[in-house]
Amino acid sequence: MNSQPNNPLHGVKLEEILIYLEENLGWKTLGEKIKIRCFTTDPSVKSSLSFLRKTPWAREKVEELYLKTKLKEAKN
């Protein structure tokens, strides 16, 4: 198995990221921070996963927000 010590997202599934963000920030805040419809109009993990898997730029924004949120949580 290849090790990726410099990749903080290695081994973290997109679904885990979405669930974490939804539980810690909520859909409303997600929609405010990342302006995409899957977070603002009838949001769900399933619909968001579908969109993010097909849209690299949106997935990058979600991953960045996840890392920032985890870092902020670690500091507290």
PyMOL CGO cylinders between C-alpha atoms (Angstrom):
from pymol import cmd
from pymol.cgo import CYLINDER

trace = [
    CYLINDER, 0.00, 0.00, 0.00, 1.36, 3.41, -0.94, 0.3, 1, 1, 1, 1, 1, 1,
    CYLINDER, 1.36, 3.41, -0.94, 1.86, 5.86, 1.88, 0.3, 1, 1, 1, 1, 1, 1,
    CYLINDER, 1.86, 5.86, 1.88, 1.05, 9.52, 1.40, 0.3, 1, 1, 1, 1, 1, 1,
    CYLINDER, 1.05, 9.52, 1.40, 2.47, 11.26, 4.46, 0.3, 1, 1, 1, 1, 1, 1,
    CYLINDER, 2.47, 11.26, 4.46, 2.13, 14.74, 2.93, 0.3, 1, 1, 1, 1, 1, 1,
    CYLINDER, 2.13, 14.74, 2.93, -1.53, 14.34, 1.99, 0.3, 1, 1, 1, 1, 1, 1,
    CYLINDER, -1.53, 14.34, 1.99, -3.77, 15.24, 4.97, 0.3, 1, 1, 1, 1, 1, 1,
    CYLINDER, -3.77, 15.24, 4.97, -6.82, 13.87, 3.11, 0.3, 1, 1, 1, 1, 1, 1,
    CYLINDER, -6.82, 13.87, 3.11, -5.31, 10.45, 2.45, 0.3, 1, 1, 1, 1, 1, 1,
    CYLINDER, -5.31, 10.45, 2.45, -7.73, 7.80, 3.67, 0.3, 1, 1, 1, 1, 1, 1,
    CYLINDER, -7.73, 7.80, 3.67, -10.57, 10.26, 4.30, 0.3, 1, 1, 1, 1, 1, 1,
    CYLINDER, -10.57, 10.26, 4.30, -13.66, 9.56, 2.19, 0.3, 1, 1, 1, 1, 1, 1,
    CYLINDER, -13.66, 9.56, 2.19, -15.64, 12.38, 0.64, 0.3, 1, 1, 1, 1, 1, 1,
    CYLINDER, -15.64, 12.38, 0.64, -18.75, 11.14, 2.44, 0.3, 1, 1, 1, 1, 1, 1,
    CYLINDER, -18.75, 11.14, 2.44, -16.93, 11.40, 5.79, 0.3, 1, 1, 1, 1, 1, 1,
    CYLINDER, -16.93, 11.40, 5.79, -15.91, 14.96, 4.94, 0.3, 1, 1, 1, 1, 1, 1,
    CYLINDER, -15.91, 14.96, 4.94, -19.50, 15.96, 4.10, 0.3, 1, 1, 1, 1, 1, 1,
    CYLINDER, -19.50, 15.96, 4.10, -20.94, 14.36, 7.22, 0.3, 1, 1, 1, 1, 1, 1,
    CYLINDER, -20.94, 14.36, 7.22, -18.32, 16.07, 9.39, 0.3, 1, 1, 1, 1, 1, 1,
    CYLINDER, -18.32, 16.07, 9.39, -18.97, 19.49, 7.83, 0.3, 1, 1, 1, 1, 1, 1,
    CYLINDER, -18.97, 19.49, 7.83, -22.74, 19.12, 8.03, 0.3, 1, 1, 1, 1, 1, 1,
    CYLINDER, -22.74, 19.12, 8.03, -22.57, 18.10, 11.70, 0.3, 1, 1, 1, 1, 1, 1,
    CYLINDER, -22.57, 18.10, 11.70, -20.14, 20.86, 12.64, 0.3, 1, 1, 1, 1, 1, 1,
    CYLINDER, -20.14, 20.86, 12.64, -21.29, 23.72, 10.41, 0.3, 1, 1, 1, 1, 1, 1,
    CYLINDER, -21.29, 23.72, 10.41, -24.74, 22.79, 9.12, 0.3, 1, 1, 1, 1, 1, 1,
    CYLINDER, -24.74, 22.79, 9.12, -26.11, 23.04, 5.59, 0.3, 1, 1, 1, 1, 1, 1,
    CYLINDER, -26.11, 23.04, 5.59, -26.89, 26.76, 5.92, 0.3, 1, 1, 1, 1, 1, 1,
    CYLINDER, -26.89, 26.76, 5.92, -23.30, 27.69, 6.79, 0.3, 1, 1, 1, 1, 1, 1,
    CYLINDER, -23.30, 27.69, 6.79, -21.96, 25.32, 4.13, 0.3, 1, 1, 1, 1, 1, 1,
    CYLINDER, -21.96, 25.32, 4.13, -24.13, 27.08, 1.56, 0.3, 1, 1, 1, 1, 1, 1,
    CYLINDER, -24.13, 27.08, 1.56, -22.87, 30.46, 2.72, 0.3, 1, 1, 1, 1, 1, 1,
    CYLINDER, -22.87, 30.46, 2.72, -19.20, 29.47, 2.64, 0.3, 1, 1, 1, 1, 1, 1,
    CYLINDER, -19.20, 29.47, 2.64, -19.38, 27.49, -0.61, 0.3, 1, 1, 1, 1, 1, 1,
    CYLINDER, -19.38, 27.49, -0.61, -22.08, 28.84, -2.88, 0.3, 1, 1, 1, 1, 1, 1,
    CYLINDER, -22.08, 28.84, -2.88, -23.33, 25.73, -4.65, 0.3, 1, 1, 1, 1, 1, 1,
    CYLINDER, -23.33, 25.73, -4.65, -26.94, 24.63, -4.98, 0.3, 1, 1, 1, 1, 1, 1,
    CYLINDER, -26.94, 24.63, -4.98, -26.45, 21.18, -3.48, 0.3, 1, 1, 1, 1, 1, 1,
    CYLINDER, -26.45, 21.18, -3.48, -25.86, 22.95, -0.14, 0.3, 1, 1, 1, 1, 1, 1,
    CYLINDER, -25.86, 22.95, -0.14, -28.59, 25.59, -0.45, 0.3, 1, 1, 1, 1, 1, 1,
    CYLINDER, -28.59, 25.59, -0.45, -31.52, 23.87, -2.16, 0.3, 1, 1, 1, 1, 1, 1,
    CYLINDER, -31.52, 23.87, -2.16, -32.88, 20.73, -0.48, 0.3, 1, 1, 1, 1, 1, 1,
    CYLINDER, -32.88, 20.73, -0.48, -29.43, 19.60, 0.70, 0.3, 1, 1, 1, 1, 1, 1,
    CYLINDER, -29.43, 19.60, 0.70, -28.53, 16.00, 1.45, 0.3, 1, 1, 1, 1, 1, 1,
    CYLINDER, -28.53, 16.00, 1.45, -25.34, 14.00, 1.70, 0.3, 1, 1, 1, 1, 1, 1,
    CYLINDER, -25.34, 14.00, 1.70, -26.41, 11.83, -1.25, 0.3, 1, 1, 1, 1, 1, 1,
    CYLINDER, -26.41, 11.83, -1.25, -27.12, 14.71, -3.65, 0.3, 1, 1, 1, 1, 1, 1,
    CYLINDER, -27.12, 14.71, -3.65, -24.00, 16.57, -2.54, 0.3, 1, 1, 1, 1, 1, 1,
    CYLINDER, -24.00, 16.57, -2.54, -21.81, 13.50, -3.09, 0.3, 1, 1, 1, 1, 1, 1,
    CYLINDER, -21.81, 13.50, -3.09, -23.21, 13.07, -6.57, 0.3, 1, 1, 1, 1, 1, 1,
    CYLINDER, -23.21, 13.07, -6.57, -22.45, 16.68, -7.49, 0.3, 1, 1, 1, 1, 1, 1,
    CYLINDER, -22.45, 16.68, -7.49, -19.02, 16.83, -5.86, 0.3, 1, 1, 1, 1, 1, 1,
    CYLINDER, -19.02, 16.83, -5.86, -17.82, 13.63, -7.51, 0.3, 1, 1, 1, 1, 1, 1,
    CYLINDER, -17.82, 13.63, -7.51, -18.53, 15.17, -10.92, 0.3, 1, 1, 1, 1, 1, 1,
    CYLINDER, -18.53, 15.17, -10.92, -17.28, 18.69, -10.14, 0.3, 1, 1, 1, 1, 1, 1,
    CYLINDER, -17.28, 18.69, -10.14, -13.57, 18.90, -9.22, 0.3, 1, 1, 1, 1, 1, 1,
    CYLINDER, -13.57, 18.90, -9.22, -13.52, 22.63, -8.40, 0.3, 1, 1, 1, 1, 1, 1,
    CYLINDER, -13.52, 22.63, -8.40, -16.39, 22.24, -5.91, 0.3, 1, 1, 1, 1, 1, 1,
    CYLINDER, -16.39, 22.24, -5.91, -14.81, 19.18, -4.33, 0.3, 1, 1, 1, 1, 1, 1,
    CYLINDER, -14.81, 19.18, -4.33, -11.57, 21.13, -3.84, 0.3, 1, 1, 1, 1, 1, 1,
    CYLINDER, -11.57, 21.13, -3.84, -13.47, 23.89, -2.03, 0.3, 1, 1, 1, 1, 1, 1,
    CYLINDER, -13.47, 23.89, -2.03, -15.16, 21.34, 0.25, 0.3, 1, 1, 1, 1, 1, 1,
    CYLINDER, -15.16, 21.34, 0.25, -11.83, 19.65, 1.01, 0.3, 1, 1, 1, 1, 1, 1,
    CYLINDER, -11.83, 19.65, 1.01, -10.22, 23.03, 1.80, 0.3, 1, 1, 1, 1, 1, 1,
    CYLINDER, -10.22, 23.03, 1.80, -13.07, 23.95, 4.14, 0.3, 1, 1, 1, 1, 1, 1,
    CYLINDER, -13.07, 23.95, 4.14, -12.77, 20.55, 5.84, 0.3, 1, 1, 1, 1, 1, 1,
    CYLINDER, -12.77, 20.55, 5.84, -9.05, 21.03, 6.44, 0.3, 1, 1, 1, 1, 1, 1,
    CYLINDER, -9.05, 21.03, 6.44, -9.56, 24.57, 7.76, 0.3, 1, 1, 1, 1, 1, 1,
    CYLINDER, -9.56, 24.57, 7.76, -12.36, 23.41, 10.06, 0.3, 1, 1, 1, 1, 1, 1,
    CYLINDER, -12.36, 23.41, 10.06, -10.32, 20.49, 11.39, 0.3, 1, 1, 1, 1, 1, 1,
    CYLINDER, -10.32, 20.49, 11.39, -7.31, 22.76, 11.97, 0.3, 1, 1, 1, 1, 1, 1,
    CYLINDER, -7.31, 22.76, 11.97, -9.46, 25.29, 13.83, 0.3, 1, 1, 1, 1, 1, 1,
    CYLINDER, -9.46, 25.29, 13.83, -10.94, 22.49, 15.93, 0.3, 1, 1, 1, 1, 1, 1,
    CYLINDER, -10.94, 22.49, 15.93, -7.46, 21.16, 16.77, 0.3, 1, 1, 1, 1, 1, 1,
    CYLINDER, -7.46, 21.16, 16.77, -6.37, 24.61, 17.99, 0.3, 1, 1, 1, 1, 1, 1,
    CYLINDER, -6.37, 24.61, 17.99, -9.30, 24.83, 20.42, 0.3, 1, 1, 1, 1, 1, 1,
]
cmd.load_cgo(trace, "trace")
